[in-house]
Amino acid sequence: MMTKMKTNSPRPALVAAVLATLALGATAHAQTADALIDKLIEKGILTTKEAKDLRDESDKDFTRAFAAKTGMPDWVTALKISGDVRLRYDGIYFDPGAGGTTGVDRNRLRHRTRVGITASLMDDFEVGVRFTSGENKSTGNNGMGDPISGNDSFTFNGSKKLVWLDLAYAKWNALNTPAWSATFIGGKMENPFVFDEVVFDSDYTPEGLAWQVGYNVNDRHALKFNTGLFSLAEVSGSSHDSYLFGAQLRWDAAWSPKWATSVGLSGLAISDKQALTHAAAGVNPNVPDVSRGNTRVSSTGALTSSFNPFIVDAALTYTMESFPKYPGAFPIKLGGEYINNPAASANLATSPIGPNRKRNEAYSVGLQLGKSGKKGTWDLTYKWKNLESNYWFEEVVDSDHGAWYQTSPFTGGGGTGYGAGTNLRGHYMRAAYSPFDSFTLSCSYYLFSLIDKPAGALSSQTGRIQFDAAWKF
């Protein structure tokens, strides 16, 4: 039985030493606190209650020390700076039958640069801002950047490059227990939905409100519900603004240390499609015209189809204990998704894609070996994509897969030349290697053709290759 400690016990000195150590450095706070206090409990110097009191006191001292060193208010508990720099060679090459005498291969040196600040606040709040590079995609006086890309080309004789606001959000972690979590987000945010690039480009940061709820059924099964309401176009001369609504239910399961699955069922909807005009209207567009594929009205540039798709996705991952030339466990992931937009309108009899054809479906299937991102890791990826014209809104999907339009694509389309978006079918391949935790090299290749070519067009097949060197901090 433990005897009562004497008055000259070393406890006060040890406690003082712990508090002094914690006050010295913010970055080592959490690990130092747990290690020292756990050791004191193990040695019988502190009781569990005394350890709890000490942790509470150390948190207060840490907060005061952090505020003193940074000049931040005492309700700011942590401040994080992060970002990445990606340098890219981007080459686009046309099939001789696609470009004809007007097709010109492109070779570009590009970059994407992002830097952000995240502040953790008391009462489970978080606020963040992030800035990104990007091209000006506006017409007239809108002054807006590309919504689906932070890439900017090295050109114009070393001219200074544009910087845009990429994130500006506030988040409240309203619930965080071993079983339940609930988070509310407002502002310009990271996409709260879990989709791949055929639904949203990875650089797309929606603007509005989102709510995420998670439930851990047990240590192997987890459910998550994501929902959001986002603004697409606020039209000053009309009360019919365009919004994006979404809801998603996901089930993630780890059946064993080797086998895991993920299944998602989602629904999206866009209101007031007539507000989503682009440059074809002859006036300032309500949204930047950066992609192609949807059918539009030639006189206004408005969409002819509504968008209310449902999406089903699934993935199966098998993790091997080891694999040649790969450190640690080796994941093999097979996945795919199917999208159907029942709200799409049948095309007119004069449409280049034929009368009474909705072209409202899309699917993607792929295989990934390994996963890059940590020192010595790598991955190989292949995907086959079939993306019909009106399965989803062209201006939010991946900006990298595209093909050649020899003539204007459809009624109200975006002219000739290379175009990303929808109405595409083809292959995507990627190889990546991370020599360091902070540095990844990759090569991606896209080989796509148009599903429906404009009348009189020849081949549309286009190859695109990207070599990336990316650093993160």
N, C-alpha and C positions, 0 to 999 in steps of 0.2 A: 504494500500500500504506500502511496506517495505521502511523504511527510511534509509538514508545513514549512515553507521556505523561510529562511532567516531574514532579519531586517537588512543585513548587508548583502542580500541577493544581487547578482549581476543584472537582474531584469531591467531596472531603470536605465542602466548604461547601454544595454543591448537595444532596448526600445529607442533610446535617443539616437543610437548609431543607425538603426533602420530608417528612422525618419530623416536623418541628415542625408543618408545615401539617396533616398528617394527624391529629395529636394534638389539634388545636384543635376540630374539629367532627365528631361522629359522623354526621350526616346527609349530609355531603358526602364522606364517606370513599371510597366506591367510585369515584365519578366523578373526584375529585381525584387519587387514586392512579393510576388508569389514564392520565389525561391527562398528568400530570407525568412519570411513568416512561416512557411511550411517547415523549414529546418528548426525553427524555434519550437514549433509544436512537437516535432519529432523528438527533440531533446528533452521534452517535458518542462521547458522553461515557460511556455505560454499555454493557457487553456484555450479551448475552442472559442469561448466567448471573448477572451482577451484578444485572440487573433482577429476576430471580427471587428472589435473596437479599433484595433491597430490599423486594419485595412481601411476602415472608414476615415481614420485620422490621416493616414498616408495619402488617401485620395484628396482630402482637403488641402494638405500641404503641397501636393503635386499641382493642384489647380492654382494655388496662390503662386507657386514658383513659375508655372507656365505663363500666367498672366503677367508676372513681373518681367520675365525675360522677353516676351513677344510684344508687350504693350497692348495685348488684346483684353477685352472685358473678361471678368471672372466667369461669365457663363459660357465662354468658348473653352472647351475642354481639349481640343486637338485641332491641329491645322496641318493639312497635307497638300503638297505640291506634286503634281504628276503630269506626264505627257509622253509624247513620242515624236520621232522624226523618221519619215520614210522617204528614201530616195528611189526613184523608179525610172527604168527605161521602158517606154511604151511604144510598141510597133504595131501598125495596122496594115495588113497586106490583102489586096483584092485578087480574086480569081480573074484572069484576063477577060473572061466572058462577062464578069460582073461590072468591072469598071469601064470597060471599053476605052474610048479615047479620053474620057473625062475622069476616070478613076486614078487617083494619085496615092501611092503608098505614103504612110506617115511614119516618122521617127521622131519621138519626143523624149526629152529629159524632163522629169517632173518631180515634185515633192509634195508631201502632205505633212504639215507641222501642226501639232496640237499641244497646248499647255493649259492646265487647269488648277484651280484651288478649291479644296473641299474643307469646310469647317464643321466640326462636330460640336453641338451645343448641348447644354443641359436639357433635361426633360425629353430626351430621345429625339431631338431635332437635328437636321443636317441641311446645310445650304451649300451650293456649289456653282461655280462658273467655269467655263472653258472657252478658249479661243482657238480658232482653226484657220488654216490657209484655205484658199479656194478662189475660183474664178467668178467674175461678175456675170451673172446670167440674166440680168434685168434688161428690159426695154423701156425707153423713156426715162422717167424720174423715179422708178421704183427703188433702185439702188439695192438690190437683193443678190445674195450669193447663190451658188448651186446648192439645192436642198439635199442632193444625194451624192455629193462628192466634195472632199477637201483637197483634191488634186489641183495643182497649179503648175503651168509649164514654165521652164526656164527659157525666156525669150525677151524680146524688146530691149536688147543691148544692156542686160543687167539691171533692168528697171526694178524699183522697189515693189514688193509683192503685197497683195491685200491681206488683211486679217479680219475675220468675221466672228461674231458671237455665236458659239456652237451650243453651249449649255448655259442655262440660267434657271435654277430650280430650287425648290424647298421641299424637304422630305420629313415626314413624321413617322417614326417607327412606333405606332400606337400600341402594338402588342408583340411581345417577344418572350414566349415560354417554350419549354421543350416540345410541346405539342402544337402550339398555334403561333402564327406570326401574322401581322397586318401592317401594311405600309401605305400611306397616302403621299402622293407626289403631285406637285403643281409647278407649271412653268415650261421651259424648253428643256427636255429631258432625254436621257438615254431611252431607247425604245423599251417599254415595259413588257412587250410581247416576245415570245420565243419563236421566231421564224427564221428561215434561211433567206438567201438573197432573191429568190423568185417572188417573194412577197414584199420585203423591204430591203433596200440597200443597207449595208451595215453602217454607213455614214449618216443615215437618216435620223434626225433627232426631232420627234414630233413636239407640238406645242399645245398644251392644254392641261388636262387633269387625268390622273391614273390612280388605280387602287389595286393592290396586290394582297391576296390572302393565302396563307399556306397552312397545311395541316399534315403533321407527321403521324400517319396511322400507326406505325411502329418503326423499328430501326431499319426496315427494308423497303417500306412503301411510303411515298409522300404524294400528296395532292396539292395543286396550286391553281388558284383562280386569278386571272389577270383581266382587268377591264379598263377602258379609257375612252375619253371624249377629247378630240383634238380639232383645232381650227385649221382648215385648208385655205379658205379665202374669205376675208371680210370685205364685202363690196360696198363702197361708200354710197353708191347711187341706188341701192336696193336693200330690202330687208331679208332677202333670200341668200343668206351667207351659206357657204359650204362647210360641212363638218364631217369628220371621220369618227365613227363609233366602232368599238371592238370589244369582244369578250372571248376568253380563251380558258379552257379547262385542261390541265395537264396531269398525267400520272407517271411518276418516275418510280421504277422498281429495281431493286438489287436482289435478284433471285438467289445468288450465291456469290462468292468472291470473284467468280469468273464471268457470270452472265448478268447482264443488266438490260432493261428496256425503258423506252420513253414513248408515250403516246399522247397526242394532242388533238383536241377537237375545238375548232375556232369558227367564229362568225364575224365578218366585217361589213360595214355599210357606209356609203357616202351619200350625204344629202345634197340636194340642189346641184345636180351635175352641170346645169346650165351656167353656173358661176365659174366653172373651171375652164375659162377661155385661155387661149394662148395667142401668140403673135399673128396667127392667121386672121384674127379679127380686124387687123389694121389699126388697132389702138393699143394702149398699154395693156399687157396681159394681166390676168388675175393670179396666174401661177407661172413660174419660169418654164419656158418650153425647152426642155433638155432631152426629152426622149420621144419615141414614136411607137406606132403600132395600133393604138385605139382609133376607131373610126370617129370622124368629127364632121360638123356642119361647116361647109365651106364659107358661108357668109359671116359666121360669128366665131368659128373656132371652137364651139361648144361640143361636148361629147354627145354622141348619138345613143350610147348605151348607159344604163344605170349600173351601179356596182353594189352588189349585196352577196358576195361570195361566202361559201363555207369551205373550210380547209380541214383536211385530215392528214396528220403526219405521224410517222412511227419510225423508231430506230432500235436496232438490236446491237449490243456491244458485247464482244467476247474478249476478255483480257487474259493474255498469256503471261505466265510467270516471268518469262524471259524471251528474248529474240536476238539473233546475231546483230552486232553493231548497234544495239539500242540499250541504254541504261535503264534498269528497272522493268516494271510491268509494261507489257506491250498491248495496247488496245486495237481491236479490229472492229470497225463500226460500219454497219450496213443500214441505210436509211432511205426514206422517200416520203413524198407527199403528193396529195391530189387536191386540186382546186376546181370548184365549179361555181360559176356565176349565173344563177337562174334569172337574174334581172336583166341580162343582156338582151338587146333588141335584135330582131332579125334584120339582116341587111337588105337594102333596096335592090330592086332588080338590076339596077345599073352599077352596083358595087363591083369592084374588081375581084372580090373574093366570092362572088356568086350570090344569087338571090336566096332569101329566106335561110341564111346560114348564120347562126349566132356566133360561132367561134368563141365559146365561153368556157373552155376547159384548159387545164394545164396540169402537167405532172413532172416530177423530177425524181430520179433514183440515183444513188451513188454509193461508193465504197471508199472508206478511208482507212489506211494502215498507219498506225502510230499516231503521235501527236507532238508537234513541235512546241517550243516555248520555254523549255528548261534546258540547261546546258547538256549538250550531247544528244538531244532528242531530235527526231525528224518525223515527217509524214509524207505519204503519197495519197492523192485524192483523184477520183474520177467520178464525173456526173454526166448523165444524159438528161437533157431538158427538152420538153415540148410545150411551148408557151403560146397559146392561141391569142388572137388579137384582143379580145375583150374579156379575158378571164379576170383582169384586175387593172387598176389605174396605172398607166404607163409611167407616170412621173414620180413614182416612189420605189420602183423595182430596181434591181441591180443595174448600175450604169456602165458595166464593163462588157457584158455580152451584147453583141450587135451584129448587123449585116448591112449589105449595100443596097440602097434604093436608087435604081437607075433613073426612075422618074418619081414624081410625087407619090407617096405611098397609097393614100386613100383620100376620099373626099375630105377636104380640110386638113390634109396631112402637112408634114413639115418640110417638104421639098426633097431634093435629091441628096445623095451622099450617104456616108455611114450613119447609122442610127441604132442606138440601144433602146431597150424597152420591152415590148411584147411582139407577137407575131414572129417568133423565132424558134428554131429547132436546131439542136446541135450538141457538141461535146465540150466539156470543161475538164481540164487536167491541171494538177498542181503538185509540185515537189517543194518541200521546205526543210531547212536544217537550222538548228540553233547552236552555234559554237559556244555561246555564252547565254546566261539567263537573260541578259539585257539586249541580245542581238540575234536577229533571225534573217536568214537569206532564203529567198523563194523565187520560183519561176512558175508562172501560170500561162496556160495556153487555151484560147477559145477558138473553136471552129464552128461557125453558125451560118445558117441560111434562113431566108424568109420562108415562112410557111405558105403565105399567099403573096405572090409577086404582083406589082402593078401591071396593068395591061401593057403588053409589048416589051416587057423587061426581059433581059437575058439572065444568066446565072447571077445569084446574089451571094454566093458563098464568100465568106470573109474570115481570115485568120487574124488573131490578135495575140501578141506575146508580151508578157510583162516580167521584167526582172526587178525584184525588190530587195533593198537592204534596209531593214527597220530596226531602230533603237528605241527602247522604252525606258522611262525613268519614273 
